[in-house]
Amino acid sequence: MKLITKFAQTLSFAFSAMILPIFLIQAFWVKLTVLRLPEPSGQRAGRCGDGKVLKLLIIGDSAAAGVGVDEQKDALAGQLSTTLAAKHEVYWRLIANTGFTSADIIKELKTLTKQKYDYVLVSVGVNDVTHLKRVKDWTTNLKAIAELLNFKFGAPIVLLTNIPPMNKFTAIPFPLNWCLGLRAQKFNKLMINLARNYDRCCVLTLELPFNHKYIAEDGFHPSILAYSVWAKQAAEKIASLD
């Protein structure tokens, strides 16, 4: 058995060594050729609706920031706050930047003053995957994010959005997309395991068909339709926990 395991590890190492140059070339090509979309214009904080007060923070990467649409009203923050406003008086805030990794979110959280939020939706992971974040660092950072959110914002319910299936990003060629997709799956499993250790933390498993209608023109970010589905599923999750 030990011999078989050692042989399998050797094969895996040899395969990785052979295919690594292909991954590096493809990664460089994607970086040079992928369409760079700006973050949408519009307000990043506001109030809407009437009813029971609900305070919402959305924090994270370019997807949280709304890259893929032109205006914030069509992005996640705009659509989610509007959906929740049907039954709540919603006070919402968006803190997100293109390129944010889990480490960047930790740094950002440390700069924020304490205040009260009922829900925090987090979008993180894609950049950790593309930056080849180590599994140990990913787990450590997720834990730090959960604990900082609890400390800074009055123990809100935290919704960690799962990393999308990166193998379906049309901007990334095969076999690089396959490799990143496997990495994203592994990171998602670690995210689920971490959420089980926190009573007020859960994973929002976004369910999208991922055809061309749900992907922005850069082949990487959500389209307005994808943001609509994300907002709807987040609102339903919040309603089930409210």
DOLO-303813 format. One record per residue (C-alpha): residue in one letter; y, x, z; residue number from 1. Coordinates in nm, 4 decimals. Layout:
! residues N
A;Y;X;Z;NUM;
...
***
This chain:
! residues 242
M;0.0000;0.0000;0.0000;1;
K;0.2406;0.2824;0.0889;2;
L;0.1587;0.4518;-0.2407;3;
I;0.2323;0.1330;-0.4355;4;
T;0.5609;0.0842;-0.2496;5;
K;0.6635;0.4425;-0.3148;6;
F;0.5732;0.4084;-0.6830;7;
A;0.7778;0.0881;-0.7115;8;
Q;1.0769;0.2542;-0.5452;9;
T;1.0497;0.5482;-0.7827;10;
L;1.0387;0.3173;-1.0838;11;
S;1.3376;0.1245;-0.9534;12;
F;1.5353;0.4434;-0.9022;13;
A;1.4445;0.5720;-1.2477;14;
F;1.5417;0.2424;-1.4115;15;
S;1.8732;0.2358;-1.2248;16;
A;1.9470;0.5927;-1.3285;17;
M;1.8802;0.5106;-1.6943;18;
I;2.0830;0.1908;-1.7042;19;
L;2.3778;0.3085;-1.4909;20;
P;2.5620;0.4699;-1.7857;21;
I;2.5400;0.1385;-1.9731;22;
F;2.6874;-0.0467;-1.6759;23;
L;2.9729;0.2039;-1.6485;24;
I;3.0560;0.1814;-2.0183;25;
Q;3.0482;-0.1978;-2.0108;26;
A;3.2588;-0.2135;-1.6941;27;
F;3.5199;0.0125;-1.8558;28;
W;3.5142;-0.1991;-2.1724;29;
V;3.5637;-0.5225;-1.9734;30;
K;3.8536;-0.3678;-1.7833;31;
L;4.0223;-0.2677;-2.1087;32;
T;3.9615;-0.5844;-2.3089;33;
V;3.9533;-0.8825;-2.0705;34;
L;4.2534;-1.1141;-2.1000;35;
R;4.4871;-1.0735;-1.8009;36;
L;4.6034;-1.4155;-1.6877;37;
P;4.8952;-1.4514;-1.4439;38;
E;4.8901;-1.6445;-1.1208;39;
P;5.0306;-1.9954;-1.1725;40;
S;5.3854;-2.0866;-1.0849;41;
G;5.4722;-2.3427;-0.8189;42;
Q;5.4905;-2.3949;-0.4469;43;
R;5.2420;-2.2238;-0.2156;44;
A;5.3057;-2.4459;0.0843;45;
G;5.3982;-2.8057;0.1352;46;
R;5.3424;-3.1486;0.2864;47;
C;5.1995;-3.4581;0.1203;48;
G;5.0443;-3.7933;0.2077;49;
D;5.0412;-4.0159;0.5135;50;
G;4.7890;-4.0768;0.7867;51;
K;4.6083;-3.8492;1.0256;52;
V;4.7654;-3.5029;1.0241;53;
L;4.5515;-3.2329;0.8617;54;
K;4.6621;-2.8711;0.8494;55;
L;4.4989;-2.6670;0.5751;56;
L;4.5081;-2.2982;0.4861;57;
I;4.3626;-2.1651;0.1618;58;
I;4.3219;-1.7887;0.1524;59;
G;4.1564;-1.5479;-0.0840;60;
D;4.1418;-1.3945;-0.4288;61;
S;4.2644;-1.4851;-0.7771;62;
A;4.0548;-1.8014;-0.7871;63;
A;4.2205;-1.9217;-0.4668;64;
A;4.5549;-1.8221;-0.6214;65;
G;4.4798;-2.0466;-0.9196;66;
V;4.4453;-1.7974;-1.2019;67;
G;4.3279;-1.9881;-1.5075;68;
V;4.5919;-2.2627;-1.4993;69;
D;4.9696;-2.2569;-1.5478;70;
E;5.0879;-2.4454;-1.2395;71;
Q;4.9775;-2.4641;-0.8772;72;
K;4.9531;-2.8422;-0.8958;73;
D;4.6546;-2.7958;-1.1275;74;
A;4.4950;-2.5169;-0.9228;75;
L;4.2756;-2.5466;-0.6155;76;
A;4.5569;-2.5748;-0.3594;77;
G;4.7440;-2.8407;-0.5528;78;
Q;4.4434;-3.0535;-0.6381;79;
L;4.2821;-3.0248;-0.2937;80;
S;4.5985;-3.1107;-0.1016;81;
T;4.6614;-3.4078;-0.3317;82;
T;4.3055;-3.5332;-0.2888;83;
L;4.3204;-3.5025;0.0904;84;
A;4.6600;-3.6777;0.0928;85;
A;4.4880;-4.0058;0.0042;86;
K;4.3874;-4.0356;0.3715;87;
H;4.5879;-3.7687;0.5538;88;
E;4.9303;-3.6281;0.6087;89;
V;4.8508;-3.2835;0.4772;90;
Y;5.0362;-2.9670;0.5698;91;
W;4.9008;-2.6932;0.3497;92;
R;4.9594;-2.3261;0.2769;93;
L;4.8183;-2.0868;0.0179;94;
I;4.7809;-1.7141;0.0822;95;
A;4.6050;-1.5496;-0.2101;96;
N;4.6394;-1.2584;-0.4483;97;
T;4.4646;-1.1396;-0.7607;98;
G;4.2242;-0.8593;-0.6763;99;
F;4.1899;-0.9431;-0.3074;100;
T;3.8634;-0.8183;-0.1577;101;
S;3.7250;-0.9059;0.1841;102;
A;3.8980;-0.5930;0.3208;103;
D;4.2319;-0.7085;0.1763;104;
I;4.1946;-1.0496;0.3396;105;
I;4.1322;-0.8828;0.6756;106;
K;4.4524;-0.6792;0.6366;107;
E;4.6468;-0.9918;0.5396;108;
L;4.5130;-1.1929;0.8331;109;
K;4.6165;-0.9220;1.0772;110;
T;4.9783;-0.9571;0.9640;111;
L;4.9955;-1.3342;1.0159;112;
T;5.1321;-1.4954;1.3295;113;
K;4.9197;-1.7295;1.5360;114;
Q;4.9399;-2.0964;1.4466;115;
K;4.7191;-2.4018;1.4295;116;
Y;4.5111;-2.5026;1.1290;117;
D;4.2368;-2.7632;1.1188;118;
Y;4.0618;-2.6190;0.8130;119;
V;4.0646;-2.2856;0.6346;120;
L;3.9097;-2.2532;0.2900;121;
V;3.8218;-1.8973;0.1907;122;
S;3.7559;-1.7695;-0.1605;123;
V;3.6218;-1.4155;-0.1506;124;
G;3.3405;-1.2065;-0.2941;125;
V;3.3856;-1.1628;-0.6688;126;
N;3.6001;-0.8521;-0.6240;127;
D;3.3640;-0.7175;-0.3596;128;
V;3.0829;-0.7478;-0.6128;129;
T;3.2766;-0.5801;-0.8930;130;
H;3.3975;-0.3056;-0.6559;131;
L;3.0328;-0.2386;-0.5600;132;
K;3.0931;-0.3152;-0.1943;133;
R;2.8023;-0.2077;0.0213;134;
V;2.5930;-0.4829;0.1797;135;
K;2.6713;-0.3549;0.5284;136;
D;3.0469;-0.3562;0.4610;137;
W;3.0330;-0.7052;0.3087;138;
T;2.8572;-0.8446;0.6162;139;
T;3.0910;-0.6633;0.8547;140;
N;3.3992;-0.7882;0.6708;141;
L;3.2810;-1.1499;0.6590;142;
K;3.2232;-1.1380;1.0321;143;
A;3.5711;-0.9946;1.0860;144;
I;3.7253;-1.2676;0.8689;145;
A;3.5468;-1.5437;1.0620;146;
E;3.6553;-1.3990;1.3964;147;
L;4.0150;-1.3397;1.2882;148;
L;4.0469;-1.6946;1.1573;149;
N;3.9127;-1.8281;1.4846;150;
F;4.1532;-1.6126;1.6875;151;
K;4.4658;-1.6567;1.4747;152;
F;4.4453;-2.0251;1.3875;153;
G;4.3106;-2.2133;1.6875;154;
A;3.9401;-2.2236;1.6015;155;
P;3.9643;-2.4091;1.2685;156;
I;3.6661;-2.5161;1.0654;157;
V;3.6143;-2.2426;0.8075;158;
L;3.4775;-2.3202;0.4614;159;
L;3.3499;-2.0074;0.2882;160;
T;3.3214;-2.0799;-0.0832;161;
N;3.0107;-1.9255;-0.2331;162;
I;3.0476;-1.6577;-0.4987;163;
P;2.9997;-1.8137;-0.8443;164;
P;2.7083;-1.7105;-1.0684;165;
M;2.8698;-1.4033;-1.2239;166;
N;2.5932;-1.3753;-1.4806;167;
K;2.7550;-1.6798;-1.6456;168;
F;3.1003;-1.5231;-1.6809;169;
T;3.1453;-1.5047;-2.0578;170;
A;3.3821;-1.2073;-2.0323;171;
I;3.1051;-0.9865;-1.8943;172;
P;2.8345;-0.8658;-2.1371;173;
F;2.4621;-0.8312;-2.0728;174;
P;2.3128;-0.6465;-1.8856;175;
L;2.6213;-0.5939;-1.6644;176;
N;2.6550;-0.9687;-1.6045;177;
W;2.2894;-0.9857;-1.5024;178;
C;2.3372;-0.7051;-1.2501;179;
L;2.6537;-0.8574;-1.1035;180;
G;2.4853;-1.1976;-1.0888;181;
L;2.2013;-1.0573;-0.8787;182;
R;2.4518;-0.8884;-0.6501;183;
A;2.6456;-1.2132;-0.6104;184;
Q;2.3253;-1.3960;-0.5154;185;
K;2.2499;-1.1369;-0.2492;186;
F;2.6028;-1.1589;-0.1086;187;
N;2.5778;-1.5388;-0.1000;188;
K;2.2580;-1.5216;0.1047;189;
L;2.4316;-1.2921;0.3516;190;
M;2.7250;-1.5349;0.3652;191;
I;2.4909;-1.8229;0.4492;192;
N;2.3198;-1.6190;0.7200;193;
L;2.6531;-1.5279;0.8754;194;
A;2.7795;-1.8868;0.8735;195;
R;2.4757;-1.9938;1.0754;196;
N;2.6006;-1.7772;1.3620;197;
Y;2.9357;-1.9572;1.3871;198;
D;2.9548;-2.3215;1.4948;199;
R;3.2793;-2.3843;1.3071;200;
C;3.1941;-2.1982;0.9902;201;
C;3.0009;-2.3231;0.6886;202;
V;2.9429;-2.2346;0.3247;203;
L;3.0842;-2.4571;0.0544;204;
T;2.8255;-2.4282;-0.2212;205;
L;3.0208;-2.5093;-0.5336;206;
E;2.8120;-2.6864;-0.7961;207;
L;2.9398;-2.6395;-1.1510;208;
P;2.7597;-2.6604;-1.4860;209;
F;2.9468;-2.3461;-1.6040;210;
N;2.9781;-2.4364;-1.9677;211;
H;3.2925;-2.3400;-2.1616;212;
K;3.4891;-2.6383;-2.0268;213;
Y;3.4722;-2.4979;-1.6758;214;
I;3.5787;-2.1416;-1.7578;215;
A;3.9350;-2.0325;-1.8348;216;
E;4.0258;-1.8611;-2.1604;217;
D;3.9741;-1.5173;-2.0036;218;
G;3.6029;-1.5921;-1.9589;219;
F;3.6289;-1.5072;-1.5909;220;
H;3.8320;-1.7607;-1.3924;221;
P;3.7992;-2.1361;-1.3343;222;
S;3.9574;-2.3832;-1.5744;223;
I;4.1592;-2.6848;-1.4630;224;
L;3.8372;-2.8893;-1.4771;225;
A;3.6560;-2.6390;-1.2545;226;
Y;3.9422;-2.6475;-1.0040;227;
S;3.9182;-3.0265;-1.0030;228;
V;3.5473;-3.0138;-0.9166;229;
W;3.6075;-2.7456;-0.6533;230;
A;3.8828;-2.9536;-0.4924;231;
K;3.6690;-3.2687;-0.4997;232;
Q;3.3697;-3.0992;-0.3395;233;
A;3.5885;-2.9288;-0.0769;234;
A;3.7527;-3.2619;0.0075;235;
E;3.4138;-3.4282;0.0405;236;
K;3.2987;-3.1489;0.2726;237;
I;3.6099;-3.1834;0.4846;238;
A;3.5665;-3.5622;0.4990;239;
S;3.2097;-3.5170;0.6238;240;
L;3.3318;-3.2875;0.9011;241;
D;3.6503;-3.4753;0.9936;242;
***
